């Protein structure tokens, strides 16, 4: 009897030691797996290298027979899989996994499309899914007869791997954004070179300009060209849309209009040719509004065409006129059949202010636009100011009007006094 009790006690002790030894091995295995993965992350292993280590841990160390790991780039895709035959439908599975919000042990009757798997582990950041891990043939019996012992640990690994992959994506995106920012800064510098280096301020004419793109580069444009000793040309233009595409179209437009100024003095001919070139370049996706004028110092006559641009304001003797004679915008029609040319006499001391719709359509926090009447009033009240002071005053009023609301469009001003 004593010998029997002794044998039983020895067996209990041996079983306890065997279980403790097995648990210790499992704990060491998990610690080593975590260490291997964290070292790989610290050594900046690639996404593919991290996934291979993850596969090794799941397949070789935890004896999990099937696995599919989904991550999202532009759309959801299976980044890694093993133990699955060619009939496994990655795309259909990608559609179904999005319904899971927490770890679920799959049941073939309740989840027939996941018959190859036993558990699904979603990885979320707040309410946004980052990854999904599907596991099948989980051989936990090879370690101990316990249920889902691996799952909390595998969930931890999945979170670590997913965060590492997301951080790589963010780092890559930050590098890309930095490169884009550098390119936009360079494009902004190049665009600034398209504008006149200096505007005249002499005994005949005084000009000043202001330009603020909504983004780094924009689609508004102004210019001043000396045609000969007695004539000058000026213009204000605005491309529909914003950003890089608008800036590229405007750069091309600037080259075209300058070339045409040096080959023709007829504004209607210039408008017709510009319309053809805008149609050819924009292919119907964008259009350009333009105000273009020629002024003769000797005759003091200005001829102009307004092609859909906000009508410039002409001030003389406290009276403001809107210069709206012209035609539709460039690129709106295949052919402009009728072009009207405006003609005005320009008395000494009169002023002209050209602007784009980013000025008059600027909204405040209540959604009210700055409006044309305010701009007219500013022009009358500041008719004796320098053109630079006039522009600065307009900008200060725009900033006060918008309050905390941001700019939503490019802003351009070209102010001129005829002396």
SULMO-V16885 format. One line per field, one symbol per residue. phi: phi as a letter, one per 20 degrees, with the letter a starting at -180 (. if undefined). psi: psi as a letter, one per 40 degrees, with the letter a starting at -180 (. if undefined). burial: # if it has 16 or more other ideal C-beta (glycine too) atoms within 10 Angstrom, else .. A space follows every 50 residues. Layout:
phi->???
psi->???
burial->???
This chain:
phi->.fffffffffffffffffffffffffffffffffffffffffelffgfff fffgfgfffeedleecbccdcddfbfbefbbbmdefefeffffffeffee dbfcefdffecffdfecdbcdedddlddfdacddcbleefffdbecelff ggffffffffffffffffffffffffffffffffffffffffffegfbdf bcedbccbcbbcffdfcbdebcbcceeafdcccbbccbefncnfffffff ffffffffffgedbdefgffffffffffffeelnebccebdcbdcdffel dddbcdemegfgdddblmdddeedfrafffnfcfbeeccddeccedffnf cccdbdffefefdefeneffnffffffffffdfdffffffffffffffff ffmefefdbfccccdbded
psi->ddddddddddddddddddddddddddddddddddddddddddefiidddd dddddddddddefhdiihhhihbdihihdiiieiieehgddddddddeeh eihhhihdddgdefeeidihhihihbehhdihhhiifhgeeecigihfdd ddddddddddddddddddddddddddddddddddddddddddedihdiii gaedihiiihhhidadiaeihiihhhdadeiiiiihihhhaiaddddddd dddddddddddeeiehddddddddddddddddfediihihhhihhhddef hhiihhgeihhihhhhfehhihgehbiiihedidhhdhhihihiigihei ihhiiieecdehiaeeehididdddddddddfeeiidddddddddddddd ddbeiiheiihhhhihhh.
burial->.........................#...#..#...#..##...#.#..# #.###.##...#.#########...#.####.##........##..#..# ..##.#....#..#.########.....########.#.#..#.....## #.###.######.###.#...............#..#...#..#....#. ....#######.##.##########......#############.##### #.##.##..##.....##.##########.##...##########..... .###############...##.#.########...#..#.##.#.#...# ##########.##......#.#.###.##..##.#.##.###.#..##.. ##....#.##########.
